[in-house]
Amino acid sequence: GNNVLGANEASDLVNQLEPRIVIPHSFNPPNGKLLFEPVDKFAKLLGQKEKEWLPKFKVAKRDLPQDETRLVLLEKT
């Protein structure tokens, strides 16, 4: 296929690695053209109830979550 992980495979990998932050890059944005699986499916598999779309994201060590994985969704530019 399209050389990206699907929502199931990506969520399995996140659960194995347990990163503090996940920033998906190949997904269907809301109301987007269907090329990949919807980001909502990935978020649901990760147990993320709230989704926040950001225009940009700056990583600072002091702001990293300690006990959970944060899903960061970047707005399309």
N, C-alpha and C positions, 0 to 999 in steps of 0.2 A: 502494500500500500503506500501510505503517505509518510512513512518514516517517523511517526510520532506515536507515543503511547496513548491508548484509549483511557477513558476514565477509570475503568477497573484496574488496569495494569499500573497506571500512575498512582492511584490511591494505595495499591499494594506496596509499591516502592516507597512511598512516603511513610507508610506504617512500619516498614522495615528499617528505614534510615532515621526516622524520628527527627527531622530537621526542625529548627525553630521557626523558620519562615519558608513558605512555598510560594513561588511566583510562576504560575502557569503561563506558557507563551503560545501554545497552539490550541485554540478552542474557539467555539462559536460565541461571540458576544451576544447579548440580548438583541433580538431583532436583526441578527447578522445572517449572512449567506452561509448555508450549511456546507461546510467543508470538513469540519471535525465534530466531535461530540460536544454537546452543550456544557458550559462551565458549571451550570447548576447541578448536573449529574456528578461531576467530580467533587464539588463542594459538599453535596449530600453524603457521598461515600466517605468523606473525611469527617463528617459530623459537624460541619460548619453551618450554623443556622443563619448567621448574619453575614452578608457579603457587602464589602465596601469597595467601591471603584475609586481609584486615585489617579490623578493626572501624572504624578511622579511619586517615587518612594525613595527615601534616603535611609540607609541602614546605619544605625549607631548601636554599638555593643550594649550600652546602658538601656536601650529600648527593646532589646530582644526579649521575647516571652521566655519564662523560665520553665514552665510545666506543661506547655501545650505548643501545638503547631499553629501558626497564624497564616491564613490564606490571604495573600495580597493580590488584588486584581488591578491591573493597570489599564487605564482608559486608552483606547486606540488613538494614536496621534496622526 
